[in-house]
């Protein structure tokens, strides 16, 4: 595989959708689909009628035809919902049913299939290490569609390489499940056996590249030396990137706006990474003219860019959100705030603020009905339980959580689905979006160049603008 100079970021819940990834890949770079809560987005798209029939076209190629038939029977509404509430999937837990796993496999297969359709370009899938329970089924579904690369950050994806090896060979794959309050000598695992899903011998699949997203040279060194299998490269992400950021290292300090402050300890030592002799891409704050040339000069294989792609024509943000955000970028009435408490994960999370934000002043309902960001914990009775700092406070505390951990938390699962036009109906109202973006958002006016919108191809041309880089 020829390594791309530009990797498109895997953003949000289906912001990095198949349309965006397909366009980027056709242009000779790496398009990436977001695998986060992709099964939830998939069933909501079906309930909204599958405009264009794209999902059903891809589903016809899924090797488990009974799974396709069951998904259509349960979720496909030819005429849409007519404003009714979405029917959601059961929340994941350890030992999820085969039906639940297969739906996740189908969703990831469809997204990757559509991203790869009609060209020979390279397509990746991005997953969050912190969202553990759907990981194996997501990987397997993407691999059944021939995904070329797996990108994972937001944690330490040490066990993923071996899981990719096993799934490619049709063997059972296992990963450790992190459990709060677990005794050191007790281990819980997640497991997926391809043979449990195929009536005959599972297919032998191509093992995709594994690119770990890291924010420190020490993590890169550890993964290169101690991961369960081959790490094929790194994406080095700085704190200016959108979505979740790695917490600052050392004592927590904040600026006058209440944002966490990053210092010299948070700067990755590129010389140490280069000693590993693995390709790496720089990410976070590199969505500007000349950044690719600088990255190549620093020894990188290229750059990963998210924000510029997030607001292009092909991305999954609704047309209304993109138009509103971009108009305020031009007028200078927009800011990106690194919120230290919004995410139930405890990781800093970047939030876009602008005058016409549809969620401005909205009091969000505390709810946990999707459950992707729940944390597993050991109950006093020794069983596994699941809790989320964004669920109702009383329920969280009853499960052993600390009340202070709930302050300022928001349900990202539901808000991010609203970002792409699939907000849940609640008491005759609709869940409002919560837009996230990297700090490069304020510079998007240069990409627009007087236009009101732009395409993914425009982004690639902008990043390759210098003749020395383009050649």
GIJO-V818934 format. One record per residue. N is the residue number from 1. OMEGA is omega in whole degrees, -180 to 180 (none if undefined). Layout:
((N,OMEGA) (N,OMEGA))
This chain:
((1,174) (2,-177) (3,-179) (4,173) (5,-179) (6,171) (7,177) (8,-176) (9,178) (10,-163) (11,169) (12,170) (13,177) (14,164) (15,169) (16,-176) (17,-177) (18,179) (19,179) (20,-178) (21,179) (22,-179) (23,-179) (24,-179) (25,177) (26,-178) (27,175) (28,178) (29,180) (30,171) (31,-176) (32,172) (33,175) (34,178) (35,-178) (36,178) (37,-176) (38,178) (39,177) (40,178) (41,-178) (42,-178) (43,177) (44,175) (45,178) (46,-179) (47,176) (48,169) (49,180) (50,-180) (51,-179) (52,179) (53,-175) (54,-179) (55,-179) (56,177) (57,179) (58,-179) (59,180) (60,-179) (61,-180) (62,-172) (63,-179) (64,-172) (65,179) (66,178) (67,178) (68,-179) (69,-179) (70,179) (71,179) (72,-180) (73,-175) (74,-166) (75,-174) (76,176) (77,-175) (78,-178) (79,180) (80,-173) (81,-175) (82,176) (83,-180) (84,178) (85,175) (86,169) (87,-176) (88,178) (89,172) (90,179) (91,-179) (92,171) (93,178) (94,-179) (95,178) (96,-178) (97,177) (98,179) (99,180) (100,178) (101,-176) (102,177) (103,176) (104,177) (105,-179) (106,-178) (107,-179) (108,175) (109,-177) (110,-177) (111,-180) (112,178) (113,-179) (114,178) (115,-178) (116,-172) (117,170) (118,180) (119,180) (120,-177) (121,-174) (122,-179) (123,176) (124,172) (125,-179) (126,177) (127,177) (128,180) (129,-177) (130,176) (131,-167) (132,-165) (133,179) (134,-167) (135,-174) (136,178) (137,178) (138,179) (139,-176) (140,177) (141,178) (142,180) (143,176) (144,178) (145,177) (146,180) (147,-174) (148,-177) (149,174) (150,-180) (151,-179) (152,175) (153,-180) (154,-179) (155,-180) (156,-174) (157,-173) (158,-173) (159,-175) (160,-178) (161,179) (162,178) (163,177) (164,178) (165,-177) (166,-178) (167,179) (168,-179) (169,-180) (170,-180) (171,176) (172,178) (173,-178) (174,174) (175,179) (176,174) (177,179) (178,-177) (179,177) (180,179) (181,-178) (182,173) (183,-176) (184,-177) (185,180) (186,-180) (187,173) (188,-177) (189,166) (190,-175) (191,172) (192,180) (193,179) (194,-179) (195,179) (196,-177) (197,-180) (198,-179) (199,178) (200,178) (201,179) (202,-180) (203,171) (204,-173) (205,175) (206,180) (207,-179) (208,171) (209,175) (210,179) (211,-179) (212,177) (213,-173) (214,179) (215,178) (216,178) (217,180) (218,178) (219,177) (220,-179) (221,-179) (222,-179) (223,-180) (224,-175) (225,-169) (226,177) (227,-174) (228,-180) (229,-174) (230,169) (231,-173) (232,179) (233,-176) (234,167) (235,-175) (236,-171) (237,178) (238,-175) (239,176) (240,180) (241,-180) (242,180) (243,179) (244,173) (245,172) (246,178) (247,176) (248,178) (249,180) (250,-177) (251,-179) (252,173) (253,-174) (254,176) (255,-175) (256,178) (257,-179) (258,179) (259,177) (260,-180) (261,178) (262,-177) (263,-178) (264,-179) (265,-179) (266,177) (267,-177) (268,178) (269,-176) (270,179) (271,178) (272,178) (273,-179) (274,179) (275,-180) (276,178) (277,175) (278,180) (279,176) (280,179) (281,178) (282,-178) (283,-180) (284,179) (285,-179) (286,180) (287,179) (288,-180) (289,179) (290,-177) (291,179) (292,179) (293,178) (294,-180) (295,178) (296,179) (297,-180) (298,178) (299,-180) (300,174) (301,-180) (302,-177) (303,168) (304,-177) (305,179) (306,-170) (307,-178) (308,178) (309,-174) (310,-175) (311,177) (312,-174) (313,-172) (314,-175) (315,-175) (316,174) (317,179) (318,180) (319,-178) (320,180) (321,-179) (322,-179) (323,-179) (324,-179) (325,-176) (326,179) (327,179) (328,169) (329,-179) (330,-179) (331,180) (332,-178) (333,-178) (334,177) (335,177) (336,-177) (337,176) (338,-175) (339,-177) (340,-173) (341,-173) (342,-175) (343,176) (344,179) (345,-174) (346,176) (347,172) (348,-175) (349,-176) (350,-177) (351,178) (352,176) (353,176) (354,-172) (355,-176) (356,177) (357,-178) (358,-180) (359,-177) (360,179) (361,-179) (362,176) (363,-176) (364,175) (365,175) (366,-174) (367,172) (368,-179) (369,175) (370,164) (371,-176) (372,-178) (373,176) (374,177) (375,175) (376,178) (377,179) (378,-180) (379,177) (380,179) (381,178) (382,179) (383,175) (384,173) (385,-177) (386,-179) (387,180) (388,-177) (389,177) (390,178) (391,177) (392,-171) (393,-178) (394,-180) (395,-179) (396,-179) (397,179) (398,179) (399,177) (400,179) (401,180) (402,-176) (403,-179) (404,179) (405,-179) (406,-173) (407,177) (408,-178) (409,178) (410,178) (411,-179) (412,-178) (413,-179) (414,-179) (415,-178) (416,173) (417,176) (418,179) (419,-177) (420,175) (421,-179) (422,179) (423,-179) (424,176) (425,-178) (426,178) (427,178) (428,173) (429,-179) (430,177) (431,-178) (432,-177) (433,172) (434,-172) (435,176) (436,-179) (437,173) (438,-178) (439,180) (440,-177) (441,-175) (442,-180) (443,-175) (444,179) (445,180) (446,177) (447,-179) (448,178) (449,179) (450,178) (451,177) (452,177) (453,-177) (454,-177) (455,175) (456,178) (457,177) (458,179) (459,-179) (460,178) (461,179) (462,-178) (463,179) (464,-169) (465,-176) (466,-176) (467,-178) (468,180) (469,-176) (470,180) (471,none))
